[in-house]
Amino acid sequence: MNRQTYWVLAAYYGAFFAALGIMLPYWPLYLKEIGLGAEQIGILVALIHGMRVIGSPIWGHWADQGSRKTIIIITSLATLAIFSLYYFGTSFWYLVVVTLLYSFVHSAPLALVDATAMEQATKYRGQYGRIRVWGSIGFIAAAQLVGLLLDWQPVTLILPIITLLILFDVLLALLMPHEERHTNPDAKPVRIWSALTDPRLAWFYLAALLMQFSHSGYYGFFSLHMQASGYSRGEIGSFWSIGVLAEVLLLTWSKPFLKIGVSKLLIISLVLTSLRWSVYVSTTHWLIIGLVQTLHAFSFGAFHVASVKRLHDLAPPGRRASTQSWYSALSFGIGGGLGMACSGYLYQHVGAQGLFAVMAATAALGVFACYRAVLLYHRDPADVV
């Protein structure tokens, strides 16, 4: 991979996740600042998950039928244009419409860039993890820097900052490499849901959905659980930092882990994730929690790298966008969305220990689903969808 291609992809990830690093922690604060209530804020946040489920497969299908690079450019431009509408209104129903439109187009680029990045890494014997790690770095840097900035600036400042980051991604989209193309005149027309009819993909998608579902308890309530156990905000931030640092290190040096084998790495990641949530059930001792936080390297880093690689291997060039898009829709969309909804209910009614027990069981179910996917894959790995 030439240097320009590497840095275009790395910078796209960096800016894309930097915007998310601002949106996730500070968007609810912005919505509260402009006068929305907790229920309204919850609805707007939920819409983002819902539209990912709808939008991502549609854009992936269109990318496979036409040009992946063109769709990345179009959706990046549309994301910029629609996000700009947030400047012109603050009423709840206006924001509902804008959020629906924004989330629909914003659901597209990441899965398509994932497909391109893995394609380039495989073609030129590079490491996808070393490209993708810039997304994690961008997320951390933006969340920390903007957090410090908002200590003495109004929260409305996030609008122009996010706008600039999206504009940067638009410019990078223009420099994105073209995808591989292998035409087959005898190929049958591909339906949007065709990936779901392949049992290897169906079982894998189920495993990915369960994995992301299990993370919802961590993302939503780990901090509250630690706070209730007597830890300060600074100490809780340190626990989070350990997990993110472990993720960054694994993404940077993912090649040795992939040598274990993609199938083994997927299963190991799910087993360690189930173990991780089980530890949260039994103890809050600072040393044990700190050690277990390093497992985030597998819970997210290793599992994601192995997932993108497995989907790349399962799909021919003309189907890679849609297979990656269904992964995004089903795991982060349905898995993440349903998980957050269920986690709130569980935390309120059975407490943190009960919540993490359910998350551990969910990840364990993911091991079974992943094992089924692996068996089917190794039965005939050359038979692409």
N, C-alpha and C positions, 0 to 999 in steps of 0.2 A: 504494500500500500504506500503510495507516495505521500510526502509530508503534508501537501495541501489537503488531500482527501481526509487524512487522519484528523487534522485540526478543524476542518469544516464540520465533520461529524462530532468531534469532541466539543467544539464550541456550541453546536446546536444543542447537544445534551445539557451543557453547562447553563445556557440561557434559559432553556425550557424548564429545567428543574429549579433554577433560581427563582423563576416566576412562581412555581409551585411552592417553593420554600417561603414565599411571601404570602401567597393565597391561603395556604392551609392554616397557619397559625393566626394570621392577622385579618383575613377577610371577614370573619364573624365580628371582629372588633369594629371594622369599618361599617358593617351593616347596623350594628348597635349604635354607632355614632350618628348615623343618618336617621335614626328614630325607629328602627324595626324592633319588634318584640322577639322573644326567644323562640316562639313557635314559628314565626315567619322566617327567622334565620335558619332554623332547622329544615324547613321546607326547601329553601333556596340551596342549602348545602346538599340535601338529598337529591335534588334535580341533577346535580353534576354527575352523581353515580348513575342515575337512571338513564341519562342521555348517552353515557358511554356505552351502555349495553346496546342501545339502538344504533348509535352513530358509527361506532368503530367497525362492525362487520360490513355496513353499507359502504363506507369509504374504502375498506380493504378490498371488497369485491370490485368496486369501480377501478381501483388502482391496478388490479390484476387484469381487468378487461382492457385497460388503456395504458397509461404511463404512470408509474409510481411516483416519479419525480414531479410530474405535472400536478398530481393530487397533493403532494407535500407542499408545493408552491401555492396552489389554490387555497388549501385549508389554512396555511400559515397566514396568507393575506386576509382571508375571511375572519380568522381569529383576531387579527389586528383591527379590522374594520368594526366587527361586532363588539369587541371589548371597548372601543371608543364610545359606544352608545351609553356606557355607564356614566359618562360625564354629563349626560343630558336629562337625567331623571332619577328620582329617588323613591317614587311611589312603589308599593309592594307589587302590584300587578304589572307595572312597567318592568320591574326587575325580574319578575317571573319570565316574561317573554324574552328579555335580553339574555337571561341565564340559559333558557332552553336553546336559543340560537347559538350562543357562545359555546355551550357544552357540546352541542352537536358537531360543530366544526373542530373544536379543540380536541375531541376524542380521536381524531384521525392521525395527526402527524407522528406521534410517538411510536406506535406500532409499525408504521411504514418506515421510519428511520431505523428502528430495530432490525427490520428485515434487510435494509440496505447495509447497515453496519456489520451484521453477521455475514452477509454475502461478501463484503469487501474483506473482512478478516479471514474468512475461509479461503477466498481466492488467492490472497497474498500471504497466507500463513501468519497472519497477525493475531492479536488477542482482542476479542470483543470486549472483554472485561476492562482492558486498558483504555478503551474508548468510552465505555459506559460509565466508568468511575468519575468522569468529569461531571456527570449529572449529579452524583452524590456530593461532590465537592461544591458545585454551584448551589445546591439546596442548602447545605450547611452554612456556607458563606453568606448567602442572602438572608437566611433566617436570623443569623447572629447579628449581622451588620444593620439590617433594617430594625431589628429589635432595639438595638442601642440608639438608632436614629429616632425611633418613635418615643424614646424617653423624654425628648425635648422638642419634638415636632408633631403636628397633628397627624392622626392616622390616615387622613385623606391623601397624604403624600404617597401612599402605596399605589394609587392610580397611575400617576406619571411614571413611576419606577417600573411597574409591570408593563406599561405601554412601551417603554424603551426596550425592555427585554424581548418583547414579542416582535418589535420592529427589527431587532438584531437577528432573530430567527428567520424573519422573512428574507433578509439579505443573504443569510447563510443557505436558505432553501434554494436560492438561485444558483448556488455553487455546488449543490448536492450531486454526487455521481449518478449516472443513469444505472438502472437495474439491468441484470442479466435477462436476455430474452432468447427463448428457444421455441420457435413456432412449430406447431404440429397440425398440418392441414386436416388430419383425420380425427383430431380431438373432438370429443363431444362437448356441447355447450355446458358451462359450469354454472350451477345454481348457487345462490348466496349461502345456503346452508349445507352445501356439499361436504364441507370439512367435518360436520357433525355426524355424517353417515359412516365415516371411517371409525371403526371401534377403537383403534389405537389412539386416535385423536380424542374421541369421546371420553375414554377412560382417563387420558392425560388431562384433559380440560377439567374433569371432575376433581382430580387430584389437586390441580392448581387452584380451583375454586375453594376447596376445603382448606388449603394452605392459607389463602388470603382471608377466608372467614375466620380462621383461628387467630390471625394477627389483630383482628379488630379489638379484642379485649385489651391487647397491649397498647395499641395506638390510642384507644379511647380512655383507658382507665388505669394504666400502669402508674402514671404520675399521682393520681388520687390515692391509689393503694399505698404507694410509698409515703405520701404525705400523712395518711392516716396512721402509718406505722412510725411516725415521728421524725421523718427526714425533712431537712430544709429544702427550699427550692434550689439552692446551689448544689446540694448533694444529689438531688433528683436529676438536675441537669448533667451532673457528672456521669450518672448511670446511663443516661441517653447517649452521651458523648462516647462512652466505651463501646456501645453497640454500633454507632455510626462509624467509628474509627475501625472497628473490626471488619465492617462491611467494605470500607474503602480499601483496606489492606488486601482482602480477598479478591476484590475486583481487579486490583492492580496486578496481583500475582495469581491469577486464576488458572493459568496453564498447567501447573503441577497438579491441581485438583482435578482438572478435566482428564488428566492421564489416568485417573482412577477408573474412568468410564462414565459417560453421561448417565446411564441407567443407574449405576451404583450411587452416583452423586445425588441424583434426585431422591432416591429412597433414603440415603443417609441423612439428607437435609430434613426430610419429613420426620424421621425418627428423632433427630436431635431437637427439632422444633417441639414435638410432643413432650420430650424430656424437659425442655426449657420451661414450658407452661406448667408442668407438674411441679417443678421446683418452686415456682411462684405460689403454688398452693400451700406448700409445706413450711416455707421459711421466708423471712425478710432480713436475715442477717446480711450486713453490708458486704462482707467478703464473698459469701456465696452468690449473692445477687450480682456483684461485680464480675465474678468469674462466668456466671451463666449469661451475662449480657454479651460476652464475646461470641456466643452462639448465633448472634444476629448475622454473623458472617455467613452462616449456612442457611438460617431461616429466610433471609432475603438474598444475599449476594450469590451464594453458590446455586441456590435453587433457580434464581432468575437466569443466570448465565447458562446453566444446564438446560433450562426450558427453552430459551431462544435457540440454542444449538440443536436440541431435539426437533423442534418445529422446522428449522432450516433443513435438517436431514430428511424429514418426512415429506416435505413439499417440493415439487419441481419449481423452477424459477417463476413460472407463470401463476403460481398459487401461493407464493410466500407472503404476500401482503395480507391476504384473507386469513391464512392460518395464524399469523401473528395477531391480527385484529380480533379474531375470535378469542384468542388467549387473553388479550386485554379486556375484552367485554365480559367474559365469563368469570375470570379470576378477580381482577380489580373492580370490575363493575358490579356483577351480581354477588360475588363472594364478599367483596369489601362492603357493599351497600347493605346486604342482608345482615352481615356480621355486626356492623355498627348498630343497626336497629335492634338486634337481639341482645347485644352486649349491654345496652342501656337498661333493658328490662331485667337482664340477669343480675347486673350490678345492684340494682335497686332492690330486688327481691331475694337473692341468695348470697349477696355480698361478693367481695373480690375472690375469696377462695373458691366459691361455687362457680364464678365466672371463668376463672382460669382452669378449673377442672373440666368444664365443658370445652374450652379451647384445646386442652390437651387431648381430649377424646376425639375432637374434630380432626386434629392433625394426625392422630392414629388411624382414623378412617381414611385419611389421605394416603397413608402408607399402603393400605390395601388397594385403593384405586390405582395408585402409581405402580404397584406390583403387577396388577392386571395389564396396565398399559405397556409395561416393560416386557412381559411375556409375549404379548401380541406383536410388539415391535421386533423382538429377536426371532420370532417365528418366520418373518419375511421382511427384514429391514429394507431391502431393495425395492419393494413394491410401494412406490410413492403414490400419494393421493391424487 
